Amino acid sequence: MLRLPALPRPALIVPEVPMPLFREPEFPMPMFPLPELNKPTLPVPEFPKPMLPLPELKPPKPIW
């Protein structure tokens, strides 16, 4: 009878650990999109610039 209650106890502790681990990455994720929305409002010319280097990186890829 003691073996049964011993199993449910550790089972509850296990799910508690993975839960906080997933919650941690959730915070940093939303933090990035927030500044991105504020940045594009002013640095609009920054977007067209990176678009040019993007196609340059594509040619070397097909060579592989």
N, C-alpha and C positions, 0 to 999 in steps of 0.2 A: 504493500500500500504506500510505503514511503517513496518508492521509486517513481510512482506516477506523478506526484506533486513536484518532485525534483526536476522532471523534464519540462513541464509547463513554465517553470520559473525562468530557466535560461532561454527558453524560446522567446519570451517577451523581451528579454534584454537584447537579443540578436536583432530583431526588427527595429529596435530603437536606435541602434548604431547606424545602419544604412540610411535611415530617414534623415538625420542631421547632415549626413555627407551630401545627399542630393540637394538639400535646402541651401547649403553653402554656395554651390555653383550658380544656383538660381539668382542670388543677389548680384554677383558680379556681371551676370549676363544682362539684366535690365539696366545696369549702370552704364554699360557701353552704348546701347541704343539711345539713351537719354542725351548724352553729349553729342552724339552724331546728328540728332535732329536740331540741336541748337547751333552746331558748327555750320552745317550747310546753309543756314539762313544768311551768314556773312561770307564765309569762304566758298562762294559758288564757283568762282573760277578755278578752284583747286580740283574740282571734279573733272572738268574737260582735260586738264593737264595729265592726270594719271591715266586717262583713257588712251592717250597716245602711246605711252610706254607699254601698255597692255598688249597691243597688236605686235609690238616688237618682240615680246617674249614668246608669242605664238609661233613665229617662223622657226626658232631653234627647236621647239617641241617636235614638229614633224620630222626634223632631221634625225632624231633618235629613232 
